[in-house]
């Protein structure tokens, strides 16, 4: 006997097939989830092991600290970088110390006994390296002086017998070469003179605290006679100059400067006037 499937029967069988497919998919997803949970501890362990591995040390980290031998009777170690900090340990003669850090003119050191403290640069000046040489620590202020780029200052002196005041600014193009601009005023008995000039300065021994410098440049004079002079008129003149001087790094960011300058003023086509000036001044740099 044959039975014809009705619409309700077809609908039930289609629902049954869909349910069976959904259950199979759910069981597969459950097996995958259980497998992932089972592997989680191993994954966490691997990640922990990877994170626990320290990074490879760079060449800089591996560089040994500089070792110095105490040659004075003792070296005082303080708890901090300054004379206000108390002394807590004394390294004796022939004891070795290692330089760990520098802060201005203070050095953090470690002794062979594991003591760590701060020592002033002056106390380390007489120590010796492993090669038997002096460590040669330079002052921080001198390092700043050697790296200076911009400088401003003022100077007072005489142009012939008249008082002269000038201000200047300079920019270092290189260690021994700078460009400098100057404006000034000279007040004489019969006239007042303002001037400006731009110079190229050469300082051959710029790495020394005291050193000479040389300069050449060009500029302009503007002379205004006193009103009491009859028939006198203002005059402008182009001029060239050459200078020689001495600079001395005082301390921190201040420089003392003494210079002698020869000015040549070209008044018209035929007249040439020469002037000599000596000035002393102070400047600061950064």
Backbone torsions as a table, in degrees:
resi	resn	phi	psi	omega
1	UNK	NA	132.8	-179.3
2	UNK	-104.4	141.2	178.5
3	UNK	-115.7	137.4	177.9
4	UNK	-93.8	128.5	-178.9
5	UNK	-72.5	129.2	179.0
6	UNK	-90.1	173.1	-179.2
7	UNK	-61.4	-40.5	177.3
8	UNK	-61.7	-38.5	179.9
9	UNK	-64.6	-43.2	179.6
10	UNK	-62.1	-40.7	-179.3
11	UNK	-64.3	-41.1	-179.7
12	UNK	-65.3	-44.5	-178.6
13	UNK	-65.4	-38.2	177.7
14	UNK	-64.3	-39.9	178.1
15	UNK	-65.4	-39.4	-180.0
16	UNK	-63.6	-41.9	178.9
17	UNK	-65.0	-40.4	179.3
18	UNK	-64.5	-41.9	178.7
19	UNK	-62.8	-41.4	-179.9
20	UNK	-64.3	-40.9	178.8
21	UNK	-66.0	-39.9	-179.8
22	UNK	-65.7	-40.7	179.0
23	UNK	-65.0	-38.7	178.1
24	UNK	-63.0	-43.7	179.4
25	UNK	-63.9	-38.3	179.8
26	UNK	-66.2	-39.9	179.8
27	UNK	-65.0	-39.7	177.7
28	UNK	-63.2	-43.3	179.1
29	UNK	-64.7	-36.2	179.1
30	UNK	-66.0	-42.5	178.5
31	UNK	-61.9	-41.4	178.7
32	UNK	-64.7	-40.0	179.4
33	UNK	-64.4	-43.1	178.9
34	UNK	-62.8	-38.2	178.7
35	UNK	-66.1	-39.4	178.6
36	UNK	-65.6	-40.5	178.2
37	UNK	-65.8	-36.8	178.7
38	UNK	-66.7	-32.9	-178.6
39	UNK	-84.9	-11.5	-176.6
40	UNK	-58.5	-46.8	178.9
41	UNK	-57.0	-40.2	179.3
42	UNK	-65.7	-39.5	179.4
43	UNK	-65.0	-43.0	178.0
44	UNK	-62.6	-40.2	180.0
45	UNK	-63.8	-41.6	179.1
46	UNK	-64.7	-46.0	-179.9
47	UNK	-61.8	-40.2	178.4
48	UNK	-63.1	-40.2	179.7
49	UNK	-66.1	-38.1	179.6
50	UNK	-66.0	-43.8	-179.5
51	UNK	-68.4	-27.1	-178.6
52	UNK	-76.7	-15.6	-179.7
53	UNK	-73.4	122.7	-178.5
54	UNK	-69.1	148.8	177.9
55	UNK	-65.1	152.5	179.7
56	UNK	-63.1	132.5	-179.6
57	UNK	-70.3	137.0	178.2
58	UNK	-78.1	169.2	179.0
59	UNK	-63.1	-33.1	180.0
60	UNK	-66.8	-40.7	-179.6
61	UNK	-66.8	-32.2	-176.2
62	UNK	-82.1	-9.7	-178.4
63	UNK	-65.3	128.2	-178.4
64	UNK	-67.7	147.8	177.6
65	UNK	-70.2	150.3	179.5
66	UNK	-71.6	129.3	-178.7
67	UNK	-105.2	136.1	-179.1
68	UNK	-128.0	146.8	178.0
69	UNK	-106.3	130.6	-179.6
70	UNK	-73.0	125.6	178.4
71	UNK	-110.0	-21.0	173.7
72	UNK	-75.2	168.9	177.9
73	UNK	-56.0	-31.8	178.6
74	UNK	-164.6	163.3	172.8
75	UNK	-130.2	131.1	-175.5
76	UNK	-92.1	130.4	176.5
77	UNK	-103.8	127.7	179.4
78	UNK	-107.9	163.5	-177.6
79	UNK	-76.9	-14.0	179.5
80	UNK	-153.2	171.6	-177.1
81	UNK	-81.0	76.0	179.7
82	UNK	172.8	156.5	-178.7
83	UNK	-74.0	-12.3	176.4
84	UNK	-76.5	-16.3	178.7
85	UNK	-83.0	142.2	-175.8
86	UNK	-73.2	155.1	174.7
87	UNK	-83.9	127.1	-178.2
88	UNK	-119.0	-10.7	-179.6
89	UNK	-155.5	150.0	178.7
90	UNK	-125.7	119.2	174.8
91	UNK	-86.3	126.6	-174.5
92	UNK	-87.6	171.5	-179.3
93	UNK	-57.4	141.4	179.6
94	UNK	73.2	3.2	175.5
95	UNK	-82.4	143.8	-179.1
96	UNK	-95.2	139.4	175.7
97	UNK	-130.7	153.4	179.5
98	UNK	-114.4	136.6	177.4
99	UNK	-83.5	123.4	179.8
100	UNK	-108.7	-33.4	-172.8
101	UNK	-159.5	149.7	174.7
102	UNK	-121.7	135.7	175.2
103	UNK	-135.5	107.6	-171.7
104	UNK	52.5	-119.4	-179.9
105	UNK	-100.5	21.9	178.3
106	UNK	-118.1	141.0	-177.4
107	UNK	-121.1	132.3	173.6
108	UNK	-86.1	126.1	-175.6
109	UNK	-127.0	160.6	174.9
110	UNK	-127.3	131.6	179.0
111	UNK	-87.8	170.5	178.7
112	UNK	-67.0	-18.8	178.0
113	UNK	-90.0	5.0	176.9
114	UNK	86.8	6.0	177.8
115	UNK	-78.5	132.4	178.6
116	UNK	-115.7	131.4	179.1
117	UNK	-163.1	-177.1	-175.4
118	UNK	-111.3	135.5	-178.3
119	UNK	-127.1	138.3	177.9
120	UNK	-72.2	149.2	-178.8
121	UNK	-57.6	-35.1	-178.1
122	UNK	-61.6	-34.7	-179.8
123	UNK	-75.0	-23.3	179.7
124	UNK	-88.9	-8.1	-176.0
125	UNK	-63.1	-29.6	-177.3
126	UNK	-97.2	2.3	176.8
127	UNK	-74.4	168.7	-179.2
128	UNK	-125.6	144.9	175.8
129	UNK	-77.9	177.5	178.2
130	UNK	-63.7	-24.7	177.9
131	UNK	-84.3	-2.2	179.3
132	UNK	85.5	13.8	-178.7
133	UNK	-105.2	162.2	176.5
134	UNK	-73.4	140.4	-179.4
135	UNK	-67.2	-28.1	175.0
136	UNK	64.1	49.6	177.6
137	UNK	-73.7	129.2	177.9
138	UNK	-92.9	156.1	176.5
139	UNK	-68.1	142.1	176.0
140	UNK	-59.2	-40.2	-179.5
141	UNK	-61.9	-38.0	178.5
142	UNK	-69.2	-36.9	176.1
143	UNK	-61.5	-42.1	177.0
144	UNK	-62.5	-39.0	179.2
145	UNK	-63.0	-40.9	-178.7
146	UNK	-71.3	-23.8	-179.3
147	UNK	-98.1	9.2	-175.7
148	UNK	-62.2	149.0	178.9
149	UNK	-125.5	-42.7	-176.6
150	UNK	-118.6	139.9	-177.7
151	UNK	-141.1	138.2	176.1
152	UNK	-130.9	145.5	179.9
153	UNK	-166.0	178.4	178.1
154	UNK	-141.9	152.2	-178.2
155	UNK	-144.8	153.2	179.1
156	UNK	-130.4	143.6	179.7
157	UNK	-173.5	-148.2	-177.1
158	UNK	-132.8	135.1	168.0
159	UNK	-108.3	108.8	-164.1
160	UNK	58.1	-117.5	179.4
161	UNK	-107.6	3.1	-175.2
162	UNK	-94.2	144.0	178.5
163	UNK	-66.6	142.8	-174.5
164	UNK	-135.6	134.0	177.1
165	UNK	-128.3	134.9	179.9
166	UNK	-144.1	152.8	172.9
167	UNK	-124.3	150.3	-174.8
168	UNK	-146.7	158.0	174.3
169	UNK	-140.0	142.5	-175.6
170	UNK	-135.8	152.6	175.2
171	UNK	-131.0	126.1	-178.9
172	UNK	-80.1	117.2	176.3
173	UNK	-80.6	-31.5	179.1
174	UNK	-153.2	-178.8	-177.5
175	UNK	-60.4	-34.6	-175.8
176	UNK	-115.8	7.7	-174.1
177	UNK	-133.8	133.3	-179.9
178	UNK	-144.9	155.6	172.1
179	UNK	-112.8	136.4	-173.4
180	UNK	-133.7	136.9	175.3
181	UNK	-113.6	138.9	-175.3
182	UNK	-135.0	138.5	168.8
183	UNK	-126.4	146.2	-176.2
184	UNK	-155.6	174.4	-178.2
185	UNK	-142.1	135.3	175.4
186	UNK	-123.2	128.0	-179.3
187	UNK	-114.8	107.0	179.0
188	UNK	-98.1	-178.2	179.5
189	UNK	-71.9	-29.9	-174.1
190	UNK	-116.0	-9.6	-179.0
191	UNK	-162.1	164.3	174.0
192	UNK	-118.0	140.7	-176.5
193	UNK	-128.1	128.8	171.1
194	UNK	-110.8	152.5	-177.2
195	UNK	-154.3	163.1	171.4
196	UNK	-146.3	152.8	173.4
197	UNK	-159.0	156.9	178.1
198	UNK	-118.7	129.8	-175.7
199	UNK	-124.7	153.0	169.0
200	UNK	-105.4	120.8	-175.5
201	UNK	-106.7	139.8	175.8
202	UNK	-120.3	126.8	178.8
203	UNK	-123.9	90.2	-170.8
204	UNK	-64.2	-28.7	179.6
205	UNK	-116.8	60.8	-176.0
206	UNK	-71.0	-13.9	-179.0
207	UNK	-86.3	4.7	180.0
208	UNK	-106.8	150.8	179.2
209	UNK	-64.7	-37.3	176.5
210	UNK	-118.2	124.7	-178.3
211	UNK	-158.4	154.8	178.8
212	UNK	-83.5	163.3	172.3
213	UNK	-143.2	157.5	-179.1
214	UNK	-133.4	146.6	-178.7
215	UNK	-148.2	151.2	173.1
216	UNK	-137.1	148.3	-179.6
217	UNK	-170.1	-173.1	-178.8
218	UNK	-141.0	161.5	179.1
219	UNK	-177.3	-147.9	-174.4
220	UNK	-153.3	141.2	174.0
221	UNK	-102.6	147.2	171.3
222	UNK	-135.1	108.5	-175.8
223	UNK	-104.3	128.7	179.7
224	UNK	-122.0	111.8	-179.4
225	UNK	-67.5	156.0	175.0
226	UNK	-65.1	149.6	-177.8
227	UNK	-63.5	-21.7	-178.4
228	UNK	-75.0	-15.1	-180.0
229	UNK	-81.3	129.0	-178.4
230	UNK	-88.8	129.8	175.0
231	UNK	83.0	-2.9	179.3
232	UNK	-83.6	145.5	-178.7
233	UNK	-133.2	152.4	178.5
234	UNK	-61.4	154.7	179.5
235	UNK	-144.1	145.9	174.7
236	UNK	-115.1	146.5	-179.9
237	UNK	-147.5	134.5	171.1
238	UNK	-75.4	150.5	-177.9
239	UNK	-149.1	156.0	172.2
240	UNK	-120.3	160.1	-179.2
241	UNK	-149.0	156.9	173.5
242	UNK	-137.2	139.1	-175.4
243	UNK	-137.6	157.5	174.2
244	UNK	-142.6	144.0	-176.9
245	UNK	-164.6	-177.8	178.6
246	UNK	-127.3	139.7	175.3
247	UNK	-120.7	141.3	178.0
248	UNK	-134.3	123.6	178.3
249	UNK	-77.0	109.7	-176.0
250	UNK	-71.8	-65.7	179.8
251	UNK	-174.2	160.7	179.6
252	UNK	48.6	-112.9	-176.3
253	UNK	-118.5	30.0	-176.5
254	UNK	-118.2	142.6	-177.9
255	UNK	-130.1	136.0	171.2
256	UNK	-97.8	144.2	-172.4
257	UNK	-143.0	131.5	174.7
258	UNK	-123.6	126.1	-179.4
259	UNK	-141.4	151.7	177.0
260	UNK	-121.8	129.3	-174.2
261	UNK	-129.6	137.3	174.2
262	UNK	-106.3	121.0	179.1
263	UNK	-105.4	139.4	173.4
264	UNK	-123.9	115.4	-178.2
265	UNK	-103.5	132.7	-179.5
266	UNK	-103.9	98.9	-179.6
267	UNK	-95.6	97.2	-178.8
268	UNK	78.0	-158.4	-175.4
269	UNK	-87.8	-22.4	-172.0
270	UNK	-120.3	-25.0	-173.7
271	UNK	-92.8	129.0	177.2
272	UNK	-128.8	124.7	178.5
273	UNK	-113.6	142.6	179.8
274	UNK	-120.4	139.6	-179.0
275	UNK	-133.7	152.8	177.0
276	UNK	-125.6	138.0	-178.4
277	UNK	-136.5	141.9	174.2
278	UNK	-126.4	128.7	-177.9
279	UNK	-135.9	155.2	173.6
280	UNK	-130.9	136.3	-177.2
281	UNK	-153.7	178.9	178.0
282	UNK	-127.5	148.9	178.0
283	UNK	-143.0	163.0	173.9
284	UNK	-129.1	154.4	-175.0
285	UNK	-132.2	162.4	173.7
286	UNK	-158.4	NA	NA
